[in-house]
Amino acid sequence: MSGLPFRIGHGFDAHRIEPGEGVSLGGVFIACDWRIIAHSDGDVLIHALCDALLGAIAGGDIGKLFPDNDPQFKGIDSRKLLAVVMERVRAAGYAPANADLTLIAEVPRVAKHVPAMREALGTVMGLGLDAINVKATTNETMGHIGRREGIAAHAVVLLAKV
């Protein structure tokens, strides 16, 4: 089973938000009137991506790898977490073929930041822009996301055996 040429992983993350001075999403700081409440920088896009990558290699999840009660991860830039996860992916004998991420949020608006997010994520993952996609949608004012109480993300990755 471990010799499969491809593996797919899915990840999800959500955090509460509150008034603040900016958020980190997809490895990019966005100045806005909100902040993500989290132990790390709260980058839901990267957290979902890490879980998708770990899922594809049967490597657990980021909560086990980077516990939210460990002081060394307090305020950490999630790109550092992604780099560690990528080391595990490579050690398992795989490389990402592509990644598709979806942000679900009413705020902030991120469309103009998507190119920078794709570049930041691609740099850490070793992927070209043609292999990483970031898109955003709202929750149409429904639920905790619609009430601007939270933010969430999904990620799907395809890994190829190297």
Secondary structure by P-SEA (a helix, b strand, c coil): cccccbbbbbbbbbbbbccccccccccccccccbbbbcccccaaaaaaaaaaaaaaaccccccccccccccccccccaaaaaaaaaaaaaaacccccbbbbbbbccccccccaaaaaaaaaaaaaccccccbbbbbbcccccccccccccccbbbbbbbbcc
